[in-house]
Amino acid sequence: MVVIPEMLASSHWLDEVDDTAWPPANVADRRGGPRYLAKVVDAWLTWQCPRTREPVATPALILEFSESGAFVVVDEAPDPQCSGWLGLDAPTSPLGVEARVVAVDSTKFGPHVLRLAFTTPCPYPLFKAVVLGRRDQDAPRA
């Protein structure tokens, strides 16, 4: 239908949008880069329990991923501001990154949603594996 493009073209909010950046940047957004939907979603989150000093590992489901953080779902959540390791394949996987828990959104009967901020820039092999669904061993051999 032609009605929708005509309505958008006549609205004044398009005058304020920088069409070189999509989605438009939100000034209140604190992220260092864009978020992407994860293609590889299975991961592990490992942290040290503050009471027992024992390592705790829980499976994590990555929903969104960026170079500076992630949005994950876990059954067992660490305390807010706790640091840990988000890795693929295994709790101690070298393909991972250190992360700090920024927020924990808990539900009464279900999993916890965590907002993680990486303490260092995300290693590119991890970013490529999660966002593109490709790992270096998946590359064709010459």
N, C-alpha and C positions, 0 to 999 in steps of 0.2 A: 504494500500500500504506500501511496505517496504522502499520506497525511502526516505520518510520524516525522519523516525528514523535513517537511515544510514547517511543522511545529517547532522542531529543534532549531532550524535555521532562523526562525523569527524570534526565538527567545534570546534575551540579552545575556544570559549567563555564559553563552558560548564566547562572547567577546572577551571574557576574563580568563578563559582556559588557554593555557599554553599547549597547542596541539603537537608540539615536539616531544612532550613527555606524557606518556599514558601508562597507567592511570595518573590523573593530576596529583601533584604533590600536595599533601596536607601540611600546613605549617605547624600544626600541633603534633604531628607524627615525629616520634623520637628515634625511629629506626635509622640505621646508617645506610640501608639499601632496600631495594624492593624485596618483597616476600614472594615465594614461588610455592605452588602446590607440590608436595613431595610425590615422586614416582616410586621411590623405595621408601616404604613407610615403617618397616620393622627395624627396631633399634633397641639398645639397652641404655638405661640410665643408672650410673653407679655413683654412690656418694658414701661418706663416712658418717655413721650414726653418731650424733653428738654425745649420747649417754654412754654407749658401750664402746665407742671408738672402733667398732667392727665395720667392715665394708658391707654395704647393702646394694643389691642389684635388682632392678625390676625391668621387665619388658616395657618398652615404650612404643607408642604409635606416633610417628611424625606426621603432622597435618600440614604445616607450612614451614618453610625453611628459607633463610637468607644468609648472607655472608656474615652477619653479626648476631644471629640468634635463631631460635626455633620455637614453634608452638607444638607441644606434644601432649599426649594423653597417657597417663600411667595409672595403675591400680594402687600403688603405694607411693606416696609423695614425700619428698624431703621437706624440711623446714624452709620457709622463705629465707632468702639470702644465703642459703647453703650452696656450696660449690660442689660440682661433681663432674663426671665424664659421660658425654653422650657419644656412644659408639655403635657401629654396625657389627653384625655377625655374632659378637660375644661381649660379655661385660667388660673384658679387658682388651678389646679390639684396638689395634694400633690405628685403625681407620676411624678416628673420632676426634673430639675437640673438648677442651675443658669449658664448662658452662656454669654460670651462676643463676640460681633461681630468682627471678624477678617477681613473679606472682604465682600463687596457687589458688585456683578456683576449684573448690570442692563441692561435690554434690552430696546429697543426703544418702543416696543409695547406689551411687555409681562411681565411675572413675574420676580422677583428678585431672584438670587441665593446667599445664604448666607453661609459663612464659619464661624462656631461657635466654640469657644474654651470654654470648661467647666471650671469654676473657682474652682471647687472642683472635685474630682474623681466622675465619674458617679455612682449613687446608683445601686447596682446589680439588684434590682427588675425592675428598669427602663431599664437597659441594656438587661435583659432577656426578657422583654416585647417587646422591639423594635426589637432586633436581632433574638430572637427565636420565637417570636409571642406567648409567654406564659406568663401568669400572675399567681400569687399565687392562686387566686380563681379558676383558670382553672385546678389546680392539683386535681387528683382523691382523694376522701375522703376515709379514712380507715373505 
